[in-house]
Amino acid sequence: MMKKILYIISTLRRSGPTNQLYNIIKYLDKNEFDPYLVTLSPESDNSRWADYDALGVHLYSLGLSRLRGFLCTRKEIKSFLSEIKPDVIHTQGIRADIINTKLVKPAVSICTARNYPYDDYPAKFGIIRGIVMANRHIAALKKIKVIACSMAIQAQLRRHGINSFVIQNGIDISNYCLVDHNKRNDIRKKIGIEQDSFVFLAVGSLIPRKDVQTIINAFNNIKHEKKAQLIILGDGYQLKYLQNLVKNNLILFHGNVNNVVEYLQAADVFVSSSFSEGLPNTVLEAMACGLPCLLSDIPPHKEITGETEWKFPCKDYMKLASLMEKIQNIDTTQIGKQNRQKIENNFNAQKMSQHYQNIYCDILR
């Protein structure tokens, strides 16, 4: 008999967590599992609803505002439970996880922890509100079975007495490939990048936790022996502040784009200076495209790449600047191939989904 899995999430807005959930569902054994998905809030223009629909998922949206969601969500979800009668309820995100703990149901409850609340929420929502949210989320995680998206998140949750399984994030490697020189030049021409420039690429929200200012400060301090450019993808409330740090016309802000893969294939080096991550999709995607990566020396980055010489301490823009200068003067082909191999072996979506399916079967036994 097929097992019904009900996924609950705030929205299907394009983001790392939404992409990871998509990968889990895409590779489910449809002969064994029947996926249902409920979103809590209205979908935006930047939604992956159509992508999920194409997978054959039973999709529902409560379409509730945050106020109505606070008052009505449990009642609405309970009606779904009585209708669907799921075997497993799988949530991700603070709202969905808290709801999961408050439902009276025969189904087994699990969640995926994709961030460390005390790092993420204060930086995103302000200190007071962020800490209140983090306290609520941690309290919820203590009441349900938790799967951490990385060993780094597992270790952070353990400080609060939360024991979790680890299933590391994975990406669909069929969507990413190494490109030869001619193909890369074609992509550069298409998206408006100069053919002869050496391109550093940063991708992510322009918020303090991502610390894009360290990347900008580093680039401002490198010796431009080659024609180097820094391209920054993403948006956020720090945009104007970061633009004011730029000292030349070689740093370009391209905003949110729908063709990040093309930028990865057009770039020479990927850079991330984040203070905190779960297990960052952007790094996995960059490595899958064969890019060498200059990364801040935080546990999630080490978890992906291992110990390499291409790490730098958080906020140390002078160390990053020296790495930027060094990497322009070496052949990075072998580094790129090794990075691609790491993704294929350890961080691919099909393996990740299979681990989740094993968990579903184990807990239902």
PyMOL commands that set and color helices and strands:
alter all, ss='L'
color gray80, all
select helices_A, chain A and resi 16-26+49-54+66-84+94-102+117-125+127-141+151-158+173-175+181-191+208-210+212-220+239-243+260-266+281-288+299-305+317-327+333-346+349-364
alter helices_A, ss='H'
color red, helices_A
select strands_A, chain A and resi 3-9+33-39+58-61+88-92+108-113+145-148+164-166+198-203+228-233+251-255+269-272+293-296+311-312
alter strands_A, ss='S'
color yellow, strands_A
deselect
rebuild
show_as cartoon
